[in-house]
C-alpha cells in the first residue's frame, strides 16, 4: 500500500514527507521508498 502511494506521488511530481522516523532503520526505509523529507 505504501509503495503504491509513493509511486502515485512520484508520478505527479509531489514531494513526500515520511513521518514517525525515530531510528536509523526507519530513516533508511523511508529514504529507500523515495520520501524527500523526514519527520520524527
C-alpha positions, 0 to 999 in steps of 0.5 A, a space after each residue: 500500500 505504501 509503495 503504491 502511494 509513493 509511486 502515485 506521488 512520484 508520478 505527479 511530481 509531489 514531494 513526500 514527507 515520511 513521518 514517525 522516523 525515530 531510528 536509523 532503520 526507519 530513516 533508511 526505509 523511508 529514504 529507500 521508498 523515495 520520501 524527500 523529507 523526514 519527520 520524527 
